[in-house]
Amino acid sequence: MATGWCAPFLSQPVAAPYKRTTFLTVTIKDTGDTCVLKETTCSTSAEFPLPISKAGLVAALKTLLSDPERQTTEAGSVHIDRMRDGPRVSYGSGSFAIRYSDAIPLVLE
């Protein structure tokens, strides 16, 4: 069995089907008046800096997720949309997609 690997290779038997969610983590790093959304896998990481505090981002995510009828919310210049798979955080010309399975723990911490 493949244990400790990021992704099973075709030549190695695996005990269970590979699930992407097993190796992906999304965190919010607090940097004072700003925060950074960080997505980490075993092979890469991506950071998306935002001009609002972690508390402001969490409050905006809670606002969006707590009301099923709400499609968008804004916190300063950060725009959050409800997408099919989870919220999409947009700032400037970039965006950061968060799946619901990763967004719920972020607002509950």
C-alpha positions in Angstrom: 0.0 0.0 0.0 1.1 3.6 -0.6 1.3 5.4 2.6 2.9 8.8 3.2 2.7 9.7 -0.5 1.1 12.8 -1.8 -0.6 11.0 -4.6 -0.5 7.3 -5.5 1.5 6.3 -8.5 -0.2 4.0 -11.0 2.4 1.2 -10.4 1.7 1.2 -6.6 -1.4 -0.4 -5.1 -3.5 1.8 -2.9 -5.9 0.9 -0.1 -8.5 3.5 -0.9 -9.2 5.8 -3.9 -7.1 8.9 -4.0 -9.0 11.9 -2.6 -7.8 15.4 -3.3 -9.2 16.7 0.0 -6.8 14.5 2.0 -3.7 16.5 1.0 -5.1 20.1 0.7 -5.3 22.6 3.5 -6.5 26.2 3.4 -5.5 28.5 6.2 -5.7 32.2 7.0 -2.5 33.8 8.2 -3.1 36.9 10.4 -0.6 39.6 9.6 -2.1 42.5 11.6 -4.3 44.8 9.5 -4.0 42.4 6.6 -4.3 38.6 6.1 -3.1 35.9 3.7 -5.2 33.1 2.4 -2.8 30.1 2.0 -3.5 26.8 0.2 -1.0 24.1 0.8 -0.6 20.7 -0.8 2.3 18.3 -0.3 4.0 19.6 -3.4 3.0 23.3 -3.7 1.6 26.2 -1.9 -0.2 29.4 -3.0 -0.7 32.6 -1.0 -3.3 35.3 -1.7 -2.7 38.5 0.3 -5.8 40.5 1.3 -6.0 44.1 2.6 -8.4 43.2 5.5 -7.8 41.6 8.9 -8.4 37.9 9.5 -11.3 38.8 11.8 -12.9 40.9 8.9 -12.4 38.1 6.4 -13.9 35.5 8.8 -16.9 37.8 9.5 -17.5 38.3 5.8 -17.3 34.5 5.2 -19.7 33.9 8.1 -22.1 36.5 6.7 -22.1 34.7 3.3 -22.3 31.2 4.6 -25.0 31.8 7.2 -27.5 33.1 4.7 -28.3 30.6 1.9 -30.1 33.3 -0.1 -27.1 35.7 -0.1 -24.9 35.4 -3.2 -22.2 38.1 -2.5 -20.8 40.1 0.3 -18.1 42.7 0.6 -15.5 43.6 3.2 -13.8 46.8 2.1 -12.3 46.2 -1.3 -12.6 42.4 -0.9 -15.5 40.8 -2.7 -16.8 37.3 -1.8 -19.1 35.4 -4.2 -21.0 32.2 -3.5 -20.0 29.7 -6.2 -21.2 26.1 -6.7 -18.3 24.5 -4.9 -17.7 27.2 -2.3 -16.9 30.9 -1.7 -14.6 32.8 -4.1 -12.6 35.6 -2.5 -11.7 38.3 -5.0 -9.4 41.3 -4.7 -8.0 43.4 -7.5 -7.6 41.2 -10.5 -7.1 38.0 -8.6 -9.4 35.5 -6.9 -9.0 32.6 -4.5 -11.6 29.7 -4.5 -12.3 27.9 -1.2 -14.3 24.7 -1.2 -17.1 24.4 1.4 -15.3 21.6 3.1 -12.4 24.0 3.7 -14.4 27.1 4.3 -16.5 25.8 7.2 -13.5 25.0 9.5 -12.1 28.5 8.7 -15.1 30.2 10.1 -15.4 27.9 13.1 -11.8 28.3 14.4 
